[in-house]
Amino acid sequence: MGEAHRSQERIRSDMTKPGTGKAALLELSVMRDIGIQEFDPLRRIKGIQEKLSPIGVDAILLNYSRSVYYFSGTAQPAFLLVSPLDYQLLIGKGIEHAFRETWLPADKLSPSGLGGVVDVLNQWGLGGGVLGMELDVIPAALYFRIASMLPGFRIEDVARTVLEQRKIKDRHELDCLREAGRIVHAGHERVMEVLRDGMTEVELSAEVEDAHRRAGHEGQYFVRQWDFFMGRGVLASGENLSSIAGKVQSISGSGMSAAVPLGASEHVIRKGDMVVVDIPTLYRGYHSDQSRTYVVGKASSSCRELYQGMMEIADRAIGCLKPGVTCNDVYEMTFSVAREIGMEPFYLRLGGNPEPLFFVGHGVGLEVNELPLLSKGNNDVIRAGTVVTLEMEMWKSEKEVVKVEDTIAIHGGGAELLTISPRELHEV
C-alpha cells in the first residue's frame, strides 16, 4: 500500500506542475474560467460510474489498453471492472509495473486477471444483468470466453459511453497534447533542414521519425480501427499525393509495397514536387496530429493560390471553433467559405474525386482518431475541453495537392492551436 500511495502522490505532483502558491491559484482560476478541469484521477472512475445506471448497465469490463490506461494510469495487461458503487483493477501480467504506475488505491488492485471477474462480481452481489464492454476493440474469442464465464449476463456495447467521457480533456491531458505538439514540430524542423531534390520519400520519412524519437516520441500511435496498418505515418510527394489507398480518408501515400500500401515509398522527390508530411507523435499516451505542405524549390503560382485558399478556409474555421457549435456547423461553414472564395471545385476533393470528403476533422487524444467527428450531418455539440483536428486538403491536378492539419483545443474563450509549426506553404 505504501508504494501505491507514493506512486499516486508522485503522479499527482507531476500533473500539477508548473506553478505553486499564489501563481498556481491564479493559473487554476484562469483554467476554470476557460473550461479546463484540474486533473483528478478518481474523477474518471466516478464519471463512468455515474453513467452506468442511466444506460441500463450493471457493470462494465474494460481491457482495451487505452481505456485501462485512461482510468487507471497503467497500460499493463489488465481488466478494469466497474459497477455504479465499486471498481477493481484485475492485473494479468506486469503486476510489479502496474502497482508502481497506477494511481488507483492499493485495495482496488488484484493480481487475478480475467480469472477474478466472477469472484468480484459475486462479492458485489451481481450474479447477472447487463455487462458493458467495448465490443469494437475486443477479439471475438475473448467475447465468447467472457460470455461463457458469465452466463447470467447479457453483454452490450459501451464503447460510445467511454469515448464520450474521453472527449473532454483535463489539464494534464492538455499538457501532454501540447508536448506532443512540440515533438511533432521537431519533425517539421528536420524536413526544413534535409528535404532536397533526389531523396526518396522513405529517406525523408526516416529523418522525420528520427527527429520525433529524439524529441520524446514514444514510437507508437493508436488508431481505433480493426486491422489498421500503415508505416509511421503519411509522407507523400508528386503523383503519390493523388494515390489514395487503404482505409484512410485522406492523403495516404502508396507505401513500400502492396503488403502495406500506405505511407512513404521509394519514390524519388524531384524539384518542383509538392510534399505532404502527416506523421503523428505520442507523448505519455497522447497524440499530436499535424500536416504540413512543402515544395522542393519554388511553388508554382497555381499551387500558391491553392494553398492560400485553403488557409483562408482553415483560419476562418478556427475562428468558428467554440463551445456550443455543432460538428455539422463547422463542416458547412468551411464549404460556405470555399464557395465564397471560388475554391469549392478543389476543396476536399481527395485524389480528384468529384465528391468531397464528408468530414473536416476529428477528435484527438489517446487515439489519433477519436470523437467528435467534424462531419456533415453530425449535430453533436462541441464542449469546452474538446480537442480536435482541422484537416483540410485542396486538389487541382495529380501533382497540385496541398494539405494543412492542426490539433486544436477548444476552451470557453475559443480555440488554442496545440501544433506549433508555421502554417505557411514551405519552399525548401
Secondary structure, 3 states (H helix, E strand, C coil): CHHHHHHHHHHHHHHCCCCCHHHHHHHHHHHHHCCCECCCHHHHHHHHHHHHHHHCCCEEEECCHHHHHHHHCCCCCEEEEECCCCEEEEECCCHHHHHHHCCCCHHHEECCHHHHHHHHHHHCCCCCEEEEECCCCCCHHHHHHHHHHCCCEEEEECHHHHHHHHCECEHHHHHHHHHHHHHHHHHHHHHHHHCCCCCEHHHHHHHHHHHHHHHCCCCCCCCCCCCCCCCCCEEEEHHHHHCCCCCCCCCCECCCECCECCECCCCECCCCCEEEEECCEEECCEEECCEEEEECCCCCHHHHHHHHHHHHHHHHHHHHCCCCCEHHHHHHHHHHHHHHCCCCCCECCHHHCCCCCCEEEEECCCCCCEEEEEECCCCCECCCCEEEEEEEEEECCCCCEEEEEEEEEEECCEEEECCCCCCCCEEC
